[in-house]
Amino acid sequence: MESPVRQEIQEDGRIRLWAPIDAMRGRLLRVVLLPDGETVHNAFFDRGFVP
């Protein structure tokens, strides 16, 4: 969450972040935060990410 490769704000105010995870051979983790920018709503490896 500190240095995402991409960030988007959804219409509902939630924030999507994508970041590579070295321990998982660079697979991209997608984290969805609530509008407060701190509370994690969801996190998963995003196979469909296109830079």
Order of alpha helices (4+ residues) and beta strands (2+ residues): beta-beta-beta-beta
